[in-house]
Amino acid sequence: MTVPLAGVGIGTLYRNFPAREALAEAAAEHRFAEMLAFARTQAGGTVRADATTADVYLIVCALAAVIRNAAGDWRRFIEIILNGLGS
């Protein structure tokens, strides 16, 4: 399903992503970069200049852990994180 959506052949896919994990990692990296760009656009430039896609990955993983483990108020967690991302 990914190959037709990307508009490439299966050979191209396997040359660039020899393992399923590599494809998933590249897709996640792309999505996190989009999320960071969106946040910067929506925040009117008030997102920290040093925020990276790796930071977004950490935030998403931490949020998933908070929710999965019922480790607290996830809304409060997001509020704290968003305040920390401000410039």
N, CA, C and O of each residue as an XYZ file, in Angstrom:
348
protein
N       0.814     -1.202      0.000
C       0.000      0.000      0.000
C       0.857      1.265      0.000
O       0.480      2.255     -0.629
N       1.987      1.257      0.683
C       2.856      2.430      0.730
C       3.430      2.762     -0.639
O       3.529      3.931     -1.010
N       3.808      1.733     -1.388
C       4.448      1.944     -2.686
C       3.541      2.712     -3.647
O       4.000      3.699     -4.223
N       2.276      2.319     -3.855
C       1.428      3.105     -4.756
C       1.201      4.533     -4.263
O       1.154      5.464     -5.068
N       1.062      4.712     -2.973
C       0.852      6.048     -2.430
C       2.065      6.943     -2.666
O       1.920      8.138     -2.926
N       3.252      6.365     -2.574
C       4.476      7.136     -2.754
C       4.799      7.352     -4.229
O       5.592      8.229     -4.572
N       4.190      6.560     -5.093
C       4.446      6.707     -6.522
C       5.804      6.175     -6.945
O       6.378      6.652     -7.924
N       6.323      5.191     -6.220
C       7.603      4.579     -6.563
C       7.417      3.072     -6.722
O       6.404      2.508     -6.308
N       8.409      2.441     -7.324
C       8.370      0.995     -7.485
C       8.837      0.292     -6.236
O       9.472      0.895     -5.371
N       8.518     -0.993     -6.142
C       8.892     -1.782     -4.973
C      10.413     -1.871     -4.829
O      10.934     -1.907     -3.715
N      11.131     -1.907     -5.977
C      12.596     -1.953     -5.932
C      13.173     -0.706     -5.289
O      14.105     -0.784     -4.489
N      12.618      0.442     -5.640
C      13.069      1.706     -5.044
C      12.829      1.695     -3.542
O      13.672      2.145     -2.767
N      11.694      1.186     -3.144
C      11.371      1.115     -1.718
C      12.407      0.280     -0.975
O      12.937      0.710      0.050
N      12.698     -0.917     -1.490
C      13.639     -1.799     -0.801
C      15.083     -1.305     -0.870
O      15.866     -1.588      0.036
N      15.454     -0.572     -1.923
C      16.804      0.003     -1.977
C      16.991      1.062     -0.892
O      18.061      1.164     -0.290
N      15.963      1.831     -0.654
C      16.055      2.905      0.335
C      15.730      2.464      1.755
O      16.221      3.045      2.723
N      14.904      1.438      1.871
C      14.472      0.969      3.193
C      14.538     -0.561      3.209
O      13.531     -1.226      2.966
N      15.719     -1.121      3.495
C      15.879     -2.572      3.448
C      15.073     -3.325      4.511
O      14.832     -4.525      4.380
N      14.668     -2.629      5.538
C      13.878     -3.269      6.600
C      12.649     -2.414      6.894
O      12.665     -1.195      6.723
N      11.618     -3.061      7.327
C      10.365     -2.377      7.664
C      10.590     -1.296      8.717
O       9.969     -0.235      8.673
N      11.487     -1.578      9.664
C      11.779     -0.621     10.726
C      12.362      0.676     10.168
O      12.048      1.763     10.654
N      13.211      0.558      9.149
C      13.812      1.752      8.547
C      12.752      2.618      7.881
O      12.804      3.845      7.960
N      11.793      1.976      7.226
C      10.695      2.719      6.599
C       9.836      3.406      7.663
O       9.467      4.571      7.513
N       9.523      2.681      8.734
C       8.713      3.258      9.812
C       9.431      4.436     10.462
O       8.810      5.451     10.780
N      10.744      4.295     10.659
C      11.517      5.386     11.265
C      11.539      6.622     10.370
O      11.398      7.746     10.851
N      11.716      6.410      9.076
C      11.731      7.542      8.140
C      10.364      8.222      8.086
O      10.277      9.449      8.031
N       9.310      7.428      8.102
C       7.957      7.991      8.078
C       7.692      8.791      9.352
O       7.109      9.874      9.298
N       8.117      8.260     10.492
C       7.927      8.964     11.759
C       8.725     10.266     11.772
O       8.218     11.302     12.204
N       9.960     10.217     11.306
C      10.798     11.422     11.251
C      10.136     12.496     10.395
O      10.122     13.674     10.753
N       9.592     12.074      9.268
C       8.904     13.019      8.376
C       7.685     13.627      9.073
O       7.469     14.837      9.001
N       6.894     12.799      9.741
C       5.688     13.277     10.420
C       6.044     14.215     11.563
O       5.380     15.235     11.748
N       7.084     13.892     12.340
C       7.478     14.755     13.446
C       7.978     16.098     12.933
O       7.736     17.128     13.562
N       8.670     16.102     11.801
C       9.117     17.361     11.203
C       7.915     18.202     10.785
O       7.908     19.420     10.962
N       6.903     17.545     10.232
C       5.674     18.264      9.869
C       4.990     18.837     11.104
O       4.506     19.969     11.080
N       4.949     18.059     12.182
C       4.313     18.528     13.413
C       5.041     19.745     13.976
O       4.406     20.694     14.436
N       6.371     19.717     13.940
C       7.150     20.835     14.455
C       6.944     22.076     13.592
O       6.794     23.182     14.114
N       6.935     21.893     12.276
C       6.698     23.027     11.375
C       5.305     23.609     11.599
O       5.133     24.828     11.599
N       4.321     22.749     11.787
C       2.950     23.202     12.049
C       2.891     23.978     13.360
O       2.261     25.033     13.434
N       3.544     23.457     14.388
C       3.542     24.137     15.689
C       4.169     25.519     15.568
O       3.660     26.489     16.128
N       5.270     25.605     14.838
C       5.922     26.908     14.664
C       5.017     27.878     13.914
O       4.953     29.060     14.252
N       4.326     27.386     12.910
C       3.423     28.235     12.129
C       2.252     28.704     12.983
O       1.918     29.889     12.988
N       1.633     27.782     13.701
C       0.462     28.111     14.504
C       0.815     28.991     15.700
O      -0.011     29.783     16.155
N       2.029     28.857     16.205
C       2.436     29.626     17.382
C       2.970     31.005     17.009
O       3.350     31.779     17.887
N       3.000     31.314     15.738
C       3.457     32.634     15.317
C       4.898     32.912     15.678
O       5.253     34.032     16.043
N       5.729     31.887     15.574
C       7.152     32.074     15.849
C       7.514     32.021     17.315
O       8.625     32.402     17.682
N       6.617     31.564     18.161
C       6.916     31.542     19.591
C       7.414     30.181     20.075
O       7.581     29.975     21.277
N       7.653     29.249     19.147
C       8.240     27.961     19.525
C       9.751     28.134     19.570
O      10.336     28.785     18.703
N      10.369     27.559     20.565
C      11.819     27.671     20.731
C      12.543     27.371     19.426
O      12.202     26.420     18.722
N      13.518     28.168     19.116
C      14.285     27.988     17.887
C      15.100     26.705     17.912
O      15.410     26.149     16.858
N      15.452     26.226     19.103
C      16.280     25.023     19.192
C      15.461     23.739     19.275
O      16.032     22.661     19.447
N      14.140     23.829     19.157
C      13.291     22.630     19.166
C      13.540     21.834     17.890
O      13.597     22.398     16.798
N      13.689     20.511     18.039
C      13.997     19.643     16.904
C      12.948     18.554     16.759
O      12.082     18.380     17.616
N      13.046     17.824     15.652
C      12.132     16.693     15.464
C      12.379     15.619     16.523
O      11.455     14.900     16.902
N      13.611     15.508     16.997
C      13.897     14.557     18.072
C      13.145     14.943     19.342
O      12.696     14.072     20.088
N      13.005     16.239     19.590
C      12.237     16.708     20.742
C      10.767     16.314     20.601
O      10.133     15.895     21.569
N      10.232     16.452     19.389
C       8.836     16.072     19.151
C       8.665     14.578     19.400
O       7.678     14.154     20.003
N       9.621     13.783     18.939
C       9.578     12.338     19.170
C       9.538     12.031     20.668
O       8.733     11.214     21.117
N      10.395     12.676     21.427
C      10.418     12.456     22.877
C       9.088     12.837     23.524
O       8.586     12.133     24.401
N       8.530     13.954     23.082
C       7.260     14.414     23.643
C       6.142     13.422     23.348
O       5.355     13.084     24.233
N       6.073     12.958     22.106
C       5.027     11.998     21.718
C       5.182     10.704     22.514
O       4.197     10.155     23.007
N       6.414     10.215     22.640
C       6.640      8.985     23.417
C       6.273      9.168     24.886
O       5.660      8.292     25.496
N       6.648     10.300     25.440
C       6.333     10.564     26.845
C       4.825     10.687     27.055
O       4.288     10.173     28.036
N       4.159     11.355     26.151
C       2.708     11.493     26.248
C       2.039     10.128     26.160
O       1.115      9.837     26.919
N       2.502      9.295     25.238
C       1.941      7.939     25.116
C       2.129      7.162     26.408
O       1.225      6.442     26.832
N       3.294      7.296     27.042
C       3.552      6.602     28.300
C       2.650      7.107     29.414
O       2.137      6.312     30.202
N       2.451      8.409     29.489
C       1.573      8.981     30.514
C       0.156      8.430     30.348
O      -0.484      8.032     31.321
N      -0.318      8.412     29.113
C      -1.678      7.935     28.854
C      -1.777      6.431     29.094
O      -2.689      5.972     29.782
N      -0.840      5.659     28.529
C      -0.873      4.196     28.623
C      -0.812      3.724     30.075
O      -1.496      2.771     30.451
N      -0.002      4.386     30.881
C       0.194      3.949     32.267
C      -0.699      4.676     33.263
O      -0.574      4.483     34.473
N      -1.603      5.514     32.753
C      -2.461      6.316     33.623
C      -1.604      6.982     34.709
O      -1.925      6.940     35.897
N      -0.504      7.597     34.259
C       0.494      8.142     35.177
C       0.229      9.586     35.570
O       1.110     10.253     36.112
N      -0.949     10.063     35.309
C      -1.258     11.438     35.673
C      -2.184     12.070     34.659
O      -2.689     11.410     33.751
N      -2.393     13.343     34.829
C      -3.287     14.101     33.966
C      -2.566     14.455     32.668
O      -1.699     15.329     32.660
N      -2.914     13.792     31.583
C      -2.224     14.026     30.311
C      -2.437     15.444     29.802
O      -1.579     15.991     29.109
N      -3.580     16.044     30.141
C      -3.808     17.434     29.720
C      -2.819     18.384     30.412
O      -2.309     19.316     29.791
N      -2.563     18.144     31.666
C      -1.582     18.947     32.411
C      -0.186     18.730     31.841
O       0.599     19.672     31.728
N       0.119     17.487     31.484
C       1.402     17.177     30.882
C       1.601     17.980     29.597
O       2.661     18.571     29.390
N       0.591     18.003     28.742
C       0.677     18.755     27.487
C       0.848     20.242     27.767
O       1.628     20.917     27.096
N       0.122     20.752     28.756
C       0.237     22.172     29.103
C       1.665     22.515     29.513
O       2.210     23.532     29.084
N       2.260     21.678     30.331
C       3.633     21.902     30.787
C       4.601     21.839     29.606
O       5.490     22.682     29.478
N       4.424     20.842     28.752
C       5.301     20.689     27.580
C       5.174     21.886     26.652
O       6.183     22.427     26.199
N       3.958     22.302     26.367
C       3.770     23.442     25.458
C       4.360     24.718     26.035
O       4.915     25.531     25.296
N       4.248     24.907     27.348
C       4.886     26.066     27.971
C       6.402     25.996     27.831
O       7.062     27.016     27.631
N       6.947     24.790     27.938
C       8.386     24.608     27.810
C       8.881     24.826     26.384
O      10.039     25.188     26.176
N       8.011     24.607     25.405
C       8.401     24.794     24.013
C       8.343     26.260     23.585
O       8.860     26.634     22.532
N       7.709     27.073     24.411
C       7.622     28.492     24.070
C       8.975     29.164     24.115
O       9.876     28.757     24.849
N       9.093     30.202     23.311
C      10.389     30.894     23.277
C      10.421     32.025     24.290
O      11.430     32.720     24.407
